[in-house]
Amino acid sequence: MKKSIVFFLLPLFAIFYSPAQGQILKKLKQKVEDKLEKKVTGNPDNSTGTQPNSENPDNNSGNKPTNKGGGGLTNTTPPDVLQQMTDAEKAHDAGQYSDARYAVQQALIGVEIQLGKELLQSLPDMVSGLPKDTLQDKVMSNQWGWNNMTIQRVYYDNKDKQLTITIGNNSFYAGFVNMYFNSAYTQSDGNNQNTKQVRVKGNKAIIQYDDSKGYTLIVPLGQSSMIVWECINFADENEVIKSAEAFDIDDIKRRMGEQ
């Protein structure tokens, strides 16, 4: 008898509440992507929506009113992983493949949010005299799937000094990192080199300085994920590297499934 893909994945989601979440999540994400496309949707190109209509009859903004208020959006609770998997199995058995796909996506988002919150809790409370600002904690996913997950925390002294750490996929810096490590790429203005390679706790890294942005320190974790420290009003590169060393990079790698 052909097993349901959802039934096959359900026990794997339950494992996510064990200590080895990072490695299991990475493997599960690949299983979901491979098996979901072949057995649930039958859609190998991962096409899930309609293309936007380029013709907009209401494109004339001259008569468009200006919004002056509204209640905004309320925060929603993260998806319940096991409930979403149960819903996915029911929808699959009923032949409602679009609903089954959606429920599996929601379950993955729930796992990612749980993992992201646990990683944030593992980060230090204070770095270089800067306390954490938990109100700015973020766990983001641009699309469903591990490769688009980003975790962010800000450390701020309520004056003019700030450190922001971003963990996960960072498309803004990914191309730059690949180009730099695969070539002898450097930039300099006169005698001052503003991009160079360094080491952070034995890990290859790139540090960059810009007068308007401050220091940016990047440690690649895998093919698409990395840790980025953005440091504003730090005295010099040594202070930036010392601040980065306050983080347990090996533990972050383990939680992200990169070890």
Summary of the structure (lengths in Angstrom):
residues: 259
radius of gyration: 22.0
end to end distance: 36.9
largest distance: 70.9
contacts: 679
relative contact order: 0.11
helix: 41%
strand: 24%
